[in-house]
Amino acid sequence: MTETNLNQKAKPRLSAARFLPPLLAALLVALLAYGLMRPSPDARLGSVLLDKPAPEFPLTSLDEETVSLASMKGKPVVVNFWASWCVPCRQEAPLLRELDSRTGNDMVLLGILFQDTDKAARNFIQEFNLKYPTLRDPKLATAIDYGVAGVPETFFIDAQGIIRHVDKGGLTRERLNEGLKKVGVPEL
């Protein structure tokens, strides 16, 4: 054999089979990550608080008035945790303004600030012409009591003070009406 033939035989041939195990492992990791990170269709709904009494809170509004959930008993209450920096909160704000303008004394709508400043909140309220009370939660104690993981999250509380529906993420008219129906409030 010539030296050229020996050199050709000594070189390992690259084959696709060598790359198959790492490619399969990478694909498996990617599929697993997708499955774990993808929210389930019902991830926007639910809470361990469903069908339980809503946690009580006394909070101060941006207008310096103290508001307690106990004082709302006898009326359905919609509690919306929001922040001015939250894009879905901006998208749902006109819908909440419409809800507030239509409900009159049949129900109560409350906003609770989540990690935001008074100034930014006031600008947001002015931009969207919101009239319902916005409450401060400076130590996030109320957000923690409600299990809020991010904003927006909306809790629908019936007239007896029981949480009947929770919606996580920006409300649509359909999702808002779903919650309203569960607390006995006419749909928008």
C-alpha positions as CSV (number, residue, x, y, z in Angstrom):
1,M,0.0,0.0,0.0
2,T,1.2,3.4,-0.8
3,E,1.6,6.1,1.8
4,T,-1.4,8.0,0.3
5,N,-3.7,5.0,0.7
6,L,-2.6,4.6,4.4
7,N,-3.4,8.3,5.1
8,Q,-6.8,7.9,3.6
9,K,-7.6,4.9,5.7
10,A,-6.4,6.5,8.9
11,K,-8.7,9.5,8.6
12,P,-12.0,8.8,10.4
13,R,-15.0,9.3,8.2
14,L,-17.6,11.7,9.6
15,S,-21.0,10.0,9.7
16,A,-24.4,11.3,10.5
17,A,-24.8,8.6,13.1
18,R,-22.2,10.4,15.3
19,F,-24.3,13.5,15.6
20,L,-27.6,11.7,16.1
21,P,-27.4,11.2,20.0
22,P,-26.6,14.8,20.7
23,L,-29.2,16.0,18.3
24,L,-31.9,13.8,19.9
25,A,-30.8,15.0,23.4
26,A,-31.1,18.6,22.3
27,L,-34.5,18.0,20.8
28,L,-35.7,16.2,23.9
29,V,-34.5,19.1,26.1
30,A,-36.2,21.7,23.9
31,L,-39.5,19.7,23.9
32,L,-39.4,19.4,27.7
33,A,-38.7,23.1,28.2
34,Y,-41.5,24.0,25.8
35,G,-43.9,21.7,27.7
36,L,-43.0,23.1,31.1
37,M,-43.0,26.8,30.1
38,R,-46.1,26.8,27.9
39,P,-49.1,27.8,29.9
40,S,-52.0,25.4,29.9
41,P,-55.3,26.7,28.4
42,D,-56.6,27.1,31.9
43,A,-53.5,28.8,33.4
44,R,-55.3,32.2,33.2
45,L,-58.1,30.8,35.4
46,G,-58.1,29.5,38.8
47,S,-56.7,30.1,42.2
48,V,-56.5,28.2,45.5
49,L,-58.9,30.9,46.7
50,L,-61.8,29.9,44.4
51,D,-65.0,29.4,46.4
52,K,-63.3,30.6,49.6
53,P,-63.8,33.9,51.4
54,A,-61.8,36.8,49.9
55,P,-59.0,37.9,52.1
56,E,-59.9,41.1,54.0
57,F,-57.9,44.2,53.4
58,P,-58.0,47.8,54.6
59,L,-56.0,49.9,52.1
60,T,-55.6,53.6,51.4
61,S,-56.7,55.0,48.0
62,L,-54.7,57.5,46.0
63,D,-57.3,60.0,47.3
64,E,-56.2,59.1,50.9
65,E,-59.5,57.3,51.8
66,T,-59.4,54.0,53.6
67,V,-61.2,51.2,51.8
68,S,-62.0,47.8,53.3
69,L,-63.4,44.8,51.6
70,A,-65.7,44.2,54.6
71,S,-67.5,47.5,53.9
72,M,-68.4,46.1,50.4
73,K,-70.3,43.1,51.8
74,G,-73.7,42.7,50.2
75,K,-72.5,43.7,46.7
76,P,-70.4,41.9,44.2
77,V,-66.8,43.2,44.0
78,V,-64.4,43.1,41.1
79,V,-60.8,43.6,42.3
80,N,-58.2,44.3,39.6
81,F,-54.5,44.2,40.5
82,W,-52.7,46.4,37.9
83,A,-49.7,48.6,37.2
84,S,-49.0,51.5,34.8
85,W,-46.0,49.7,33.3
86,C,-48.1,46.6,32.4
87,V,-49.0,46.4,28.7
88,P,-52.1,44.1,29.2
89,C,-53.3,46.5,32.0
90,R,-53.3,49.3,29.4
91,Q,-55.2,47.1,27.0
92,E,-57.9,46.2,29.5
93,A,-58.3,49.7,31.0
94,P,-61.0,50.9,28.6
95,L,-63.0,47.8,29.3
96,L,-62.8,48.4,33.0
97,R,-63.8,52.0,32.5
98,E,-66.8,50.8,30.6
99,L,-67.7,48.3,33.3
100,D,-67.4,51.1,36.0
101,S,-69.6,53.4,34.0
102,R,-72.4,50.8,33.6
103,T,-72.5,49.2,37.0
104,G,-73.8,52.1,39.1
105,N,-74.5,50.8,42.6
106,D,-75.0,47.2,41.6
107,M,-71.4,46.3,42.2
108,V,-68.0,47.7,43.3
109,L,-64.9,47.9,41.1
110,L,-61.6,48.4,42.8
111,G,-58.1,48.7,41.4
112,I,-55.1,47.7,43.5
113,L,-51.6,49.0,42.5
114,F,-48.9,46.4,42.1
115,Q,-45.3,47.6,42.4
116,D,-46.0,51.1,41.0
117,T,-45.6,54.7,42.0
118,D,-48.4,57.1,42.8
119,K,-47.3,59.5,40.1
120,A,-47.3,56.8,37.4
121,A,-50.6,55.5,38.6
122,R,-52.2,59.0,38.5
123,N,-50.9,59.5,35.0
124,F,-52.4,56.1,33.9
125,I,-55.7,56.9,35.6
126,Q,-55.9,60.3,33.9
127,E,-54.9,58.9,30.5
128,F,-57.7,56.3,30.6
129,N,-60.2,58.5,32.5
130,L,-60.7,55.9,35.3
131,K,-63.1,56.9,38.1
132,Y,-63.1,53.8,40.3
133,P,-60.9,53.8,43.4
134,T,-57.3,52.8,43.1
135,L,-55.8,51.4,46.3
136,R,-52.1,51.3,47.4
137,D,-50.6,48.0,48.5
138,P,-47.1,49.3,49.5
139,K,-45.8,46.1,51.1
140,L,-47.7,43.9,48.7
141,A,-49.4,42.2,51.6
142,T,-52.8,42.1,49.9
143,A,-51.3,40.9,46.6
144,I,-49.6,38.1,48.6
145,D,-52.8,37.2,50.4
146,Y,-54.5,36.9,47.0
147,G,-51.7,34.9,45.5
148,V,-51.0,37.5,42.8
149,A,-48.0,36.4,40.7
150,G,-48.2,39.1,38.1
151,V,-50.5,41.7,36.7
152,P,-53.1,42.0,35.7
153,E,-55.1,39.6,37.8
154,T,-58.8,40.1,38.5
155,F,-60.8,38.6,41.3
156,F,-64.6,38.4,41.1
157,I,-66.1,38.3,44.6
158,D,-69.8,37.6,45.1
159,A,-72.1,39.6,47.5
160,Q,-71.3,37.2,50.3
161,G,-67.6,37.8,50.0
162,I,-66.7,34.5,48.3
163,I,-64.2,34.5,45.4
164,R,-66.1,32.9,42.5
165,H,-63.8,33.6,39.6
166,V,-60.2,34.6,39.0
167,D,-58.7,35.8,35.7
168,K,-55.0,36.1,35.1
169,G,-53.8,38.2,32.2
170,G,-55.5,41.0,30.3
171,L,-59.3,40.8,30.3
172,T,-61.2,40.6,27.1
173,R,-65.0,41.3,27.0
174,E,-65.7,37.6,26.9
175,R,-63.5,36.8,29.9
176,L,-64.8,39.8,31.8
177,N,-68.4,38.7,31.2
178,E,-67.5,35.1,32.3
179,G,-66.4,36.5,35.7
180,L,-69.4,38.9,36.0
181,K,-71.8,36.1,35.3
182,K,-70.3,34.0,38.2
183,V,-71.0,36.9,40.7
184,G,-74.5,37.7,39.4
185,V,-73.6,40.9,37.5
186,P,-75.2,41.6,34.1
187,E,-72.8,41.2,31.2
188,L,-71.4,44.2,29.3
